[in-house]
Amino acid sequence: MAEAAEAGGCLLQSFELYEAESKFYIIGTNSDKTSWKLLKIDRMEPSELNIDEDSTVYSHSGYLDLLNVLDEDHRSTGGVKFVTSCFGIIGFIKFLGPYYMLIITEQRKLGAIFGHPVYQVTRTAMIELSNSQSRAKFLNSKDEDRYKKLLQTIDLRKDFFFSHSYNIMRSFQKNFNDPQEGWDLYDTMFVWNEFLTRGIRNILKSTIWTVALVYGFFKQDKLAISGKDIMLTLVARRSRHYAGTRYLKRGVNDEGRVANDVETEQIVFEDMLVPRQISSVVQNRGSIPLFWSQETSKLNLKPDIILHEKDKNYEATRLHFENLRRRYGNPIIILNLIKKRERRPRESILRCEFDKAIKIINNDLPGENHLRFLHWDLHKNSQRKSTNALQVLLKVAFEALNLTEFFYYQVPPVRRAESSFNLYTPLKNGFGPHECDDSNNDDTTDCIDNIDDMSQEDTCGSSDTSGNGTAEDIAEDNGSIPIKPPKFQKGVLRTNCIDCLDRTNVAQYAYGLAALGHQLHALGSVESPELDLDSPLAHHLMHFYERMGDTLAVQYGGSAAHNKIFSAKRGHLKFAIQSQEFFRTLQRYYSNAYMDAYKQAAINLFLGYFQPCEGEPALWELESVAGEGVLGENASKLMKRARSDGSILRKSNTSMSSNGRNGMLKSSFTDSKSELQSPNCSSDSVNEISSAPDNTVTMSKSRYTPTVPHVKHVSCELDYCNGSGDSNFLDIDWLSSSDNERSTAISTPDVNVSTDNVAAGVSSRRTEDHTAEIQAQGLSEHFVQWIDQGETFWF
């Protein structure tokens, strides 16, 4: 056998899977195909995960000799057969029988960060570890097949991405300030296959064979600004904690984790062989951190919001903001966009309670740790034709950005000349050539034209009055180039509405636009840090955030986002916007009412929050009536059964009375570490399924609605809910200075700025002209009432 290669620097990026009767062999190599390693997976006891890594690092000739040796060793049982090429192990999972291995068989390049490619998963394979002999030990279990089908509903080809050489699960600033590698990276909240890789990581104490999957959004384009090529990247990372679908995951859990928790990072750097400058900024979105819920209803588009009286001291809310502070530092800025007043209180209930929680928490914090907040009813303000909602949000964004700042780093010239730039460990092999150029664009990277080579006049709303000038204006002294000091982001802007989808996305775009101006100004690409809303660059960035909003909305809500502000900004016709919003409302309603329980079960299985055990209730048996329908074996059965109420499990902190029409429910979804599975099915993961103490499960056939002891009825006390307390870091009068004359007339919401994510363009207060317009479209009053008020449509 050939001599082994050096062990150092063997970052495996491509793999070959070989099959023998008693073992699977995976041979991995680095990008240059100069170093090779071997992994052995036992097939004789497939109910146990037996994996062994050969410590030898082989050269190319050694790799060829290794294949011959392996084939000779297994000649008596048919030799070694090539199965497939792959790009990493997603993980291993076990249901009731053997283990299965999940691998990536195809990948597509999405872009690159400083020359380090980022890939999307485009094809996967699920390999059963048992062989012809050991397979006979396992009965042909109907439940086993059902679990396999359920897991496969997690489409890894949609919105999952990874990088072999860059820690894409962390922000650039974190990678710069706090280098990490290996095990620590998989423990982060944004690695979705942490559970699936836990077994192999525990055995090998290594992560070179696996890839860390991030779920969310990634888009990158090349911009030409004033003769410079600039790479613009937008990354959204969805948290795996308290993950799930819209009505099944609301608010906060006992550990302070919130639903729909997404970190968004906007990265800007120069597109050249060795980039000289880079900047990034991070913002956050997440469900309102209170204990609240909504019930999916087959006949109600706008179900009531239920506030649970569980956490009177707001301990979970405190935990949430402590977690944000650990992740991002101070200040934590809260932008709350939900409605302030409603004829029928829904969102306003949460607004009042959230405001009270923030102020009580602030009373116990030192001044430097105080939560900064702004409650601004985007829906109400966007209905005023005298208010430019985007312009107001941009003002808020500039103030928030002044507090948090952003990350910027200039690579010293001496480092640029080096063949490697040790920014942090995964980048130790240096910045490779950027592959988003005209000569190397094979439709794997979202590159655009030069946008007519945007000038500074096109992109800037005002001229530079600071006298700082651009990077080219910095004089060189004796051939030396002055190096700008690095900037670091401190704190974060946290935005929410009810779903943290539609209105939130508009506000995040405004913050992204404010940040982009400062980022480009720091890079020396524009003269002013302020970008105009009507500039070509602003419109292009809007496309980025619109795409991201649609992607995140489909993941959590079941439909693309309501983008009325974006569509109207582009000049789309009012009727076309209303039609699009209406059908997206129906799509979201259908997904929430009929599909979410199935999707939630699959997510719980993938993340390890439910682990099947022989003799214990199956996952579908813990899904109320969904056990008969939502997790059924075919679509027709799914649709038939899902029409009855009761497809969502509800959780209460106290026992439920069995005297009512709903009977008793003793099993529920939870994220609490204190509510574990039965002893013989224990897991190291945070469990999402809990059982009653007697391990019995009695499922109700209709939805449980909390009675008075479980629901907190909020009265908005003057101390916490008056208008004067809407912000502690912004002057509300200044914020509304463009809207000094407030109209008292009741009018139809202006589609140009309306952001209501449920009514889909139909106002709850219609004028006579609007009513006539609706009737002219041939819509019945009952139908309009159904969309408008969320009332029963079928009489």
N, C-alpha and C positions, 0 to 999 in steps of 0.2 A: 504494500500500500504506500501511496505517495506520502511525502513528508507533510506534516500538519502546518497550516499557516499560522501566522501570529494571531493571538486571541483578541488583541486590542482592536477597537473600532469596528466590530462586527455588528452593524445595525441591520438586522434582517428585514428585507422589504418584499421579497418574492419567495414562493414556496412551491414544492412539488409533493403531492400526496401519493404514496405507494401502498399497496395492499398485499399482505400475506395472510395465510390462514390464521395465524396466531397473533399477528400484530399489524398495526398501521405504522408506517414510517412517514415522517414529514422531514424533508430536507430543505432548509432555508438558506438563502444567500443574501448578500448585501447588494446595493445598487450597481456596483462595479463587477459583480460576479467573480470576486477574487477570494472570498471567504465563505465557507459552507459549514453548517452545523446539522446535527441529526437529533430528531426527537422520536422516541418509541412509545407507542400507545398499545397497551395489552388488550386483546380481544377475548381471552379465555374466561375472564370474570367481568363481563360488561356491566354488571350492576354495581361494580366498584370502579373508581377512577384510578387506574394504575398507569402512571406516566413516568418516563425516565429520559433524562437529557444526557446525551453523550458530551462529555467535557471537551472533547477534541474539536479544534477548529481546523477544517480541511481546506487545502488548496484546491484548485480546479481539477488537477490530476488526481488528487486524493478523493475528490467527489466521485470521479468516474470509477476509481478502484472500489470505492465504498458500494456503489450500486452492484458491481459484480460479486462482491463478497456477500451482500445481503441475498442476492438471487441464489447463490450457491448454498447458503445456509438453509434456504427454504425449498430447495429443489425437490425434496421428497413429497412436499404438499402442494406442488404446483408452481413454486418460485414466487417472485415478487412482480406484481403488475402495477403499471402506472394507472392512477385513477384520474387525477386532474391537477392542473396548476391552480394556485390560489395566492391570495395576497394577505393572508393573516387569519388567525383563529378568532372568531367572535366569542366563543366560549363553549361550555359543556352544560347540558341540562339532563335531568332525569325525572321521569314521571312515576310510573308504577313498575316499569321494567328496566331495560338497559339504558345506559347513557347514550346521548346523541352529541355529536360534535357539529357545531355551526361554523362554516368557513365562508370567506369572501372569494368568489370565483371570478368576478369581473368588477372593475372599478373604472370610474370616469373622472378625469381631472377637472376640478372646478376652478382652480386658480393656484396661486402660490403666494406665500408671505415671506419676503426676503429670499426668494429662490427655493423655498421649501414647499413642495407640492401639497395641496389639499385635495382629497379625493372623495367622491360620492360612491356609496355602495350601489352597484347596479345589478348584481346577481349574487345569490348565495346558494349554499347547499347544506343540507342537513344529513349527516352521515351517522347511521346506526353503528355502534361499536361492536355489536355481537357478530359472531361468525356462524357458519352452518351448524356447528356443534352446539355452541352455547345458546343459540336462538331457540333451540328446542326446549330449554328450561323455562321459557316464558310462554305463558298461555296467550292465545290470541285475544287480547283484552279489547273490548269495545271502548272502554274508558281510555285506554292508552291511545287509540286512534283519535279519539275525540280531543284529548289534550294536544296531540300533535297538530291537528287541524286548527285548534284554537291558537296555538303559538304562531302558526304560519299566517294568521291574520295580521300579525305585526309585519307590515310591509317594510322591510329594511331597505328597499330600493327607493323609498321616499324620505327625503329630508334627514338621512343619517350620513354623517361625513366623518373623516378622520385624516390624520397625517402620520406618516412613518417617522418623520424627523422634526416635527414641530409640535409643541404641546398646545394643540388647538382648543383643548378644554379649559385653558386659562387665558386671561387677558395678556396682552403684550407687556404691560407694566408689571404684572405679577411674575411673568417669566423673566423679566429683566431684574427685578428687585429680589426675588425669592426663588432662585433656581431649584427645581425639583425634578426627579426622574423616578421611573420604576413604580414601585408600589404606591407611593403617596399620590401619584397622579390618578390612579383608579379610585381612590377614596373621595375624590372631589365630587361635588353634587351634580356635575354635568356629564359624567361618564355613565351612559345608560346600560352598558354591559358589565358593570361592576360585579353584580351577582353571578353572571354567567362565567366570568373569568376567575372567580374567587377560588374555585377548586384547583385549577392548574397553577395559579399564583401561589397558593398555599404549599403545593408540592414542590415546585421548582424554585421558589423564592426569586422568580425572575419574570419579566414581562416582555422578553424579546420575541416571543412567539405569538403574542396576542396584539390586537389593535384596540384602542380605546375609542368607542363610538360616541359621538356627540349628536344629539337630536335637536333640530331647530331649523336654521336657515344660514346659507352661505352664498354670497354673491360678490363678484369682483369684476370691475370694468377698468379699462384704461382711458383716462381723460387727457386731452391735449389742452393745456391752459397756458397761454402766452408763450407758446413755443416749447413748453416742457411737457413730458409724458409723466403723468401722475397716476398711480394705482389707487383706486378707491375700493375699499373692502367693507362689507357689512356682514357681521356675524351675529347670529342669535343663538344662545345656548339655553335649552330648556332644562330645568331642574328635574332630577329623577325622584326627588322627595315629594310626597303628597301629589304624585302625578296622576293625571286621569282626564276625564271628560267633563264638560261644562257643568251639568247639574249634579254630577256625582262627586265632584271635588270643588267645594266652595270654601272660602274663608281660610281659617288657620287650623292646625291640629295642636295637640298637646305639646309638641316639641318646638312650636313656633314656626313650623314650615307652612308656607301658604300655597294655595293652588295657583296654577298657571304662572309660576315663578320663572321669569325669563331674563337673562342678562344679554344686553345688546352692546356690541362693541363696533365702533367705527374707526377703521384704520386707514391712514393715508401715508404713502411713501413714494419716493421717486422711482420711476421705472428705468433702472439702469443695471449694469452688470453687478456693481456693488453699490447699493443705495447709500446715499450719504446721510439722509435724514428720515426719520419716521415719527409719526404722531398717532396716538389713539385716544379715544374717549369712551367711557362706559356709562350706560344708564340701565335702569332696572324697571321691570313691571311685575306686578303680583297682586293677587286677590286681596281684598280688604281684610286685614288680620284680626278678624273677630270670628266668633263661633256663629255662623249663619248658614242658611241653606235655602234652596228652592226645590220644589217638587216638579218633576216632569209631568206635564199634563197633555193628554191626547186632544183636549178641546180648548186649551188656553195657551195662547202664544206668550202671555206675560204672567207667569205664575207668581203668586205672592212670595215675598221675601220673609223668611222666618228667622228672627234673631233669638238665639238660645241663651237662656240665663244659666250659664255654666261657669263663667270665669269672671266673677264680680270684681276681682282685683286686676284683671287684664294681665295675668301672668304670661299667658301664651303670646299676647301682643308684645309684651316687654321682651320675651325671648326672641321674637322675630326681629325686632329692631336692634337687639344686642348682636344677633347674627349678622345683620347688615353692617353694623359698625365694625365687627371683626373683619368682614370681607373688604370693606371699602374705606373705613375710617370716618372721621367727621368732616363736614356736617352731613347728616341724613336729611334730605329735602323731600317732603311729601307733597306731590301734586295730585289732589283728589278732585276728579272731574264729575262726580255724580250729581244728581239733581238735588236741589235744596228744598224746593216746595213742590208738592203734587196734590192734585185733587183727591187722589186715593194714595195714601202714603205707601211707598215701596222703597225706592232708593233713599228717600229722605230719612227713613228710619236708620239706615246704616250711616248716613252722613252725620246725623246727630250723635250717634253712639261712638263713631270713630273720632269725632271732634272731642268728645268727652274723654275718651281713652288717651288721646295724645296729650291733653292738658294735664290729666292726672299723672301720666308717666313723666312728663316734664317737671312736675312738682318734686319728684324724687331724684332728679338728675342735676348734676352741677351745670352751671350755665354753659360751659363749653360743649357739653354733650346734649344740649337741648335739641329736640327734633324741630326742624324748621318745617312749616306747613303752609299750604295755600289750598283752601276749598274754593273752587271756581266752577260753577254750574255751566259746563260747556254747552249743553243742550239749550238752556234758556238764553244764554248770551248769543249763541249762533242764530237764534231765531230773530234777533234784532238786526234789521237791515243796516242800521247805522253802526253796527259792530263788525269789524273784520276779525273773525275768530283766530285766524292764523297769525295775524299781526299781533294780537294780544298775547297769544302763546309764544310768539317769538320774543316779545318783551320779557315774559317770564323766563324763557330759556336763557336769555343773556344774563339776567340777574342770577339765575342758578349757576351758570357757567362761571361767573365771576367768583362765586363761592367755592366751587369744586375744582376749577381749573381743569387742565387736561395733561396728558403725557406727551412729552416731546424729547427726542434724543438725536443728537448729531454725532455721527461716527467720526472719530478723530482721523486725520489724514494718515497717520502712521498705521492705524488699524485697517484703513482701506487698502493699503499696499500689501497687507498680509494675505496669504492664501487662505487663512481662516480667521474668523472673527468670533471669539469666545464670548458671545453675548450671554449665553447660558449653555448648559451641557448639551441639549439636543441640537444646538447649532454649532457644535465644535468642529464639524466638518466644513464649515465655512458657508458663505452665501453663494449658492450656485447661480448660474445664469438664469435670468428671468425668462419665463417661457410664454409670456403674453405679448408677443410681438408679431409682426406681419409674416415673418418667415417661419414661425413655429406656432401657428394657430390652427389646430386641427379640430375646431369646433368643440374642444373640451374645456375651453375657458371663455367666459362671457366677456369678450372684448368688443368695444364699439368704435365707431369712427371718431374723428377728431372733434366732433361737435363744432364743425366749422372753425376749429382752432380758436376756441373762446378767448377773447381778449379780456384784460382786466376791467375794461369798461363794461363788458357784457356781464361779468360776474359780480361786480362790486356795486353796492348801493350808494356808497359815498367814497370820497377820496381820503387818502391817508393824511391825517393832520398831526400825527405823532412825530413825524420827522425821522422815524426809524428806517424807512426805506426797505427795499427787498434785499435778499441775500446777495444779489449781484452788486449791490451798492456798498457792501462792506469792503473796505479797502484792505489790500494785502500789504503787509509790512515785511520787506526783505524776503518775499516769497512765502511767508507764513500766513496761513488763513486763520483768523480768530475763530475760536470754537464757542458756540453759544452754550450756555449752561443748560443742563437738562431741566425739564419741568415735570412735575408729578401731579397726577390727579389725587385729590384728597376729598373723600366723601362721594356721595352719589345722589342723583335725582331719581326718586322712586315715583312712578306714575301709576295711577289706577283709575278705572271707571268701575262698572259693575262686572263686566266680563274680562276687562283688561285686554280688549281686542280692538274695537273700532275707534272710540274716542281716544283711547290711550295711544293708538298708533299715530293719530294726527299730532298729538302733543309730542310724541317721541320724534316725529319728523321735524317739528319746529326746533327741538333741542339739537337734533343732528345737524340742521342747517346752521344754527348759531355756532355750533362747534366746528363745522367744516370751514367756515370763514376764518376762524382763529387758527385752525390747523394749517390751512393753505398759506395764511399770512406768516406763520412760524417757519414754513418751508421756503418762504420767499417767492411764492407763486403768484400772490396777489398783493396789492398795495394796501388794501383796507381789510380789516377782520370782519367787516359786516357785508353779508351777501343779501342782495335784494330778492324778495319773494318772486319777482317776475323774471329773474335772470335765467338764462339757459341752464346754468349749473344747478339752480334751485329746482327747476323742473326735472332735471335728470335725477337728482337726489330723491325727489318725490317718487319717481318710478322705483327706486331702490326700496324705499319704505313701504310703498304700496305692495310690492311683491312680497316683502317680508310680512306685512300685515295679513295678506291673503293666506300665506303659508301657515303662520301661527294660528290664524282663525280656523282653518280647516283642521288642524291638529287638535285643538281644544273644543271648538264650537261646532264643527261639522260642515261649515260653509266658508266661502271666501268672506273677507271683511266687508263691512259697509263703508264704501269709500266716496260718499257724496261730496265731501269737501274736495277731495282730489279730482274727482270727475268734473265737478263744476269749475274748478280752477283751470282745467284744460278746455273749458268751453263746450262740454257735452250738452246735448239737448236735455231739458228738464224731464220730458216724458221718458227718454231713454234711461236717464238716471233712476227715475222712479220705478220703471219696469225691472231694471237690474236689481235694485234694492229689494223689491217685492219678492222676486224669485229667490234671492239669497236668504230672505227671511223664511220662506217656505222650506228651503233646503236645510237650513239650520234647525228649524222646528222638526222636520222629519227625522234628521239624524239624532237629535236629542231624545225624541220620543220613542224611537224604534231601534236604534243601533247602539246607543251609548253604553248600555249595560254589557253588551257583548264586547265592545271595545275595551271597557274598563276591566273586564275579566281577563282579557288577553294581556293588558298592560300589567296587571297584578302577577300574572304567571311569568312574564318576561323579566320583570324586575325582582322576582323572587319573593314578593310579598305574600304569595300563596305557594306552598310546596305540597304536591299531592303525597298522600300516605295511605298505604293499604289499611283498610278498616276504618278510615275516617271519611266524613262526608266529602264528596267531590265538589269541585268549585261551583259547578252549576246547581248543586243542591243548596248552596249558600246564597243563591241569587233570587230568593222569593219565588214568585211565579215564573221568573225568567228561567228557572230550572226546567220548565216545560216548554218554554218558547224562545226566549231571547238567545239561549245557548242551544237551540235545536239543531238538528242535523241537516236541514235543508231550508232554503229561503222561504218556501211557501209555508212551512210550519212556523218559521220565525215570524212572518207577517201575521199569520192567523192568531198566534198566541199573544203577540205583543200588543194587541188592541185592548187587552184587559189591564186595568190599573194594577200597580204593584211591582213594576219592573226595577225599582230602585230600593236598595237597602238603606234604611235610615239609622242614625246613631243617636242615642240619648245618653246622658250621663247618669240617669236614674232608670230603675226598672220600669217596664211598661205594663200597664194594667191590661188584663185579659178580658175585662168586662165589656169593652167596646166592640165595635163591629170588626175591628182589625185583629183581634186575638192578641197573641203574645209573640214577640220577635226576640230571639235569644242569640242571634249571630249577626254581626255587623262589620262593615269595613271600618278600620281604624288604622292610624299610623303610630299608635302608642307602643312603646317598647315594653310597657308593663303588661300588655294584653297579649300573651304568647299563645302559640298553638299548644296542642296536647303534648305531654312530655315526650312521647315516643316519636314526635314529628318536629322537634324543636329545631330552630335554625339560628344562625348568627345574624341573619338579616333583620332589619326592622320590619315587623310583620304588619300586613295590611288586613289580615283576617283574624278575628278573635272568636272564641267560642264561649258559651256559657260555662259556669263552673262545673256543671254536671255533664258537660260535653254532649248535651242533647240539643238538637236543632229542631225547632218547631217553626215552620215558615208560614207567614200569613199570605192570604190570597189577594189581598188588596192593600193599597198604600196606607202606611201609618202616618197620621197627621198628629203632631204633638199637641197634647192637651195643655191646659193653662200652666201647670207646674214646669213644663219644659220650654215654654215660649216666653220670651221677655217682651212685654209691651212697653214701648218706649214713649215717654212724654218728653218733648223737647223743652228742657228747662232753660230759662233765660241765661243762666250762667254759662251754658255751654253752646247754645245754638243760636245766639243772636248774631246778626250780620257783622257786628263790629269785630268779632273774633275770627274772621275768615283767614287771616294770615298773621304770622309773627315775624316775617322777614320782608314783606312787600307792602307798599302803600296801595291799598285797594283803589283809592280815589285816583292815584296816578295810573294804575293799571287800566282803569276804565275811562281815562281822560279822553279817549276818542269817542266816547259814548255818553257825553254830558247830557244830551237831550234825549230822555227816555220816552219812547212812544207808549201811550196808554191804550192804543187800539189793539184789539185782538185780531191777529192776522195769521195767515198761513205761513208756516216756517219757510224761510227762504232756502230753496234747495241748494243755493250756491254755498251755503255755510252750515246747513243742518247736519247733525251727526247722530241723531237718534238711531240706535242700532236695532230697534225692534219694530217701530211703526212703519218703517220702509217708505217714508215719504208721505204718509197720510197723517195729517195733523189731528190731535185729539180735540182741538177746538176749531171746527171748520166754519168758515164764513159761508154766506149764502152763495157767493160766486163759486167757491170751491165745491160746495155740495152739488151745484148745477154741473160743474165740470166732471165730477165723479159720475153723476147720473148719465151724462152724455157719453161716457165711456162704456155704458151698459152694465155697470156693477150694481148689484142689489145693495140695499141699505144694510141688510143682515150681513152680507159679505164684508162690507166696509167696516161695520161694527166689530166683526170678528178680528180683522187685522188691526183696527184702531185701538180698541179697548181690551182685546184679549178675552172677550166674552165668548159664550158658547155659540157656535155657528149653526149646528144642527138643532132644530127645534122639533 
